[in-house]
Amino acid sequence: MLKEILTDSLILAGMAAIAAGRVPGLRMNRAAIALAAAAALIVAGAIPLGDALAAVDMGTITLLLSMMVLVAAIRLSGLFDLVAARLSGLAGYPKIFLAATVAVAGVLSALFLNDTMCLVLGPVVAETSIRARRNPVPYLVATATAANVGSAATIIGNPQNMLIGARSGLPFTDFVARTGPPALIGLAVCWVVVVLVFPKEFARTAAGEAERQTEARATSAGLMGAVRLDKALAIKSVMASVAMLAGFLAGVPVVIAALVPAAIMLASTKTESEKLFSGVDFNLLVFFAGLFIITDATSRTAAFAWIERSVLTGASASPWAFAAATTAVSNIVSNVPAVMVLSPLAAGAADPASSWLILAMASTFAGNLTLLGSVANLIVAEGAASRGARLGFRDYLKAGVPITILTLVTGTAWLSLTA
């Protein structure tokens, strides 16, 4: 009994700290908290060391690492900066600029991780909007929400989808065929909602528009001139990315399809491996490893067995209830821990494939509810702040709530009908 109480207390304290993102008085990020909580659970006997090590899903860790290496290579080549610079040239045309921002953030996030695209686009969108004398908030909201929505379309769009892809065994093409349509509709929803929520920005009079367009073109030209494109690395990166996607489409296991191109990128006569590894978010890898141990220990407790038996199992029987439960848990403890906790329910459902897809869709779309709902949102806010633009909680909430509700309803309805 005492051991059960200690285990439950450690798990609750660890998950609360992870949800908050900090421990008062200590300089610990989420990765450090997850690792410390995992260590405490092992020491407390909540999970044996051997079982804890076995709980770490190396397939997911390898897939994440491989994708990070590929994305690091593309960033070093300057290709992402080139896309962002060209995007800035449209700032003189607000609705077109908004549409282009949504499309670029959504499509590239589906292929190269939403967090990475937010890291690239956030500062550029903020700076471009300010220089063109526009309100940067609508475009920053669009960047964050579109990156989240677009990332739901593929197994490689975000970390929680990678986890689901590695655990479910769903083919890449089946995943895209089922989650791609609601993601595309969701991008349109992002554009419409942002236009309606910020009417003043998109109802500008003609006065001064020509001057703003000139300023936007000048900003774009300046950014283009600052881009340093490594053509050799860019070509190699594109070829590696194409090879990876070809592997996915051919049915090659996602881990192998990503690992081989990443290994090829590391084998270079010009680019040092250290430069590529510097783009790897080792904090995220440590965070995942710690969470794997925490969730495995959680699944062994009597409290979790009761919750699963009396609450969660009923939710998994209905796609609407499961989507609602996923949304709620994702906004309490964040989407990655939510996916880890709810994975057993998806795996044991009557229709596992549909349940995995609902889990992927809902956990991703749920991140748009508030500014704190996903790491991608915070990256956009921080990138904007570095350029003198502020994306506030209230401003984000005005668009985030309707976007989340509409996309969740659309996504759940689509996955229910196509089951």
C-alpha positions, 0 to 999 in steps of 0.5 A: 500500500505504501509503495503504491501511494509513493508511486502514485505521488511520484507520477502525479508530481512528475506529470504536474511538473511536466505540464507546468514545464518547470519546478519552482526553485530549480532550473529544469526543463521538461526533459530534465523533469521527465528523466528525474521522474523516471529515475525516481520511479526506478529507485522507488521500485515502481518499475524494475531497471530492466523493464524501464530500459525495455520501455524506451521505444528505440524505434521512435527515438531512431525515427526522431533522430533521423528526421532531425538530422535530415531537417538539420541538413536542409536548414544548413543548406539555406533552403528553408531560409530561401522559402521564407524570404520569398514568402515575405515578398507577399506581405503587401497583399494581406489575404494572399500573404496569409494564404501563403503563410498557411500553405507554406507552414502547413505543407512543410510541417507535414514533411519536415516537423512542425516545430522546425518550420515554426522556428524558421517562419516565426521570426520572418513572418513577424519581421516582414509584417512589422516592416510592411506596417501590418499587424503581425498577430494574425499572421503569427497565429496563422503560422502556429495553427497551420503548422499544427494542422498540417503536421497531422497529415503525416507520420513525420509531421510531429513527434506524437505522430512519429510515436504513433507511426512506430507503435501502430505499424500503420503504412505511411500511405494509409496514414496520409489517405485518412488524415490528409483530407481533414488536415487540408480542410483544416488549413482552409479553416485556419485562413477563414477563421483568422480573416474573420477574427481580425477583420481590421487587418484584412479590411484595409483601405487602398490608401497607403497599400502601394507603399506597403507593397513596396516595403514588403518587396524591399524586405523580401529582397533584403532577406533574399540577399542575406540567404546563403545557399549551399547548393551542393548540400541543398541538392543532397538534402533534396535527394535524401528527402525524396529518397525518404518519401519514396521509401515511405510510399513504397511501404518500407518501414518508416524507421528504415526509410528515414534512417538510411537517408539520414546516415547518407547525409552524415557521410559527407566529405564537406559537411562535418557531422558535428554541424548536423548533430548540432541541429538535433534536439537531444532535449526532445529525445531525452524527454521521450525516453523519460516519458516512456519509462513514466508511462510504463510505470503508470500503466502498472499502478492500480489507480491507472487500471481503475481509470482505464477500466471505468473511464477511458475504456468507455471513451475508446469505444466511441470515436467522438468520445475518444477524440474528446478524451484525447483533447482533454488529456492533451491540454492537461499534460501536453500532446506527447504524454497524452499519446503515450498514456492513451496508446494502450487504448488505441492498440486494444480498440475494436478498430485499432487503425481508426483509433490510432488515427483519431489519437494522432488527429485529436492530439495534434489539433488539440494543440491549437486551443491555447498559446500553451497548447503546443511547443510549436505555438511557443516557438512562434511566440518566442521567435516573434518576440525576438523581432519585436512582435508580441503574440499574446495569450488572449489574441491567440485564444480568439482564433485558437478556440474556433480553429480547434473546435472546427478542425476536431469536428471535421477530423472526427467526422471524416475518420468516423465516416471512412473507418 
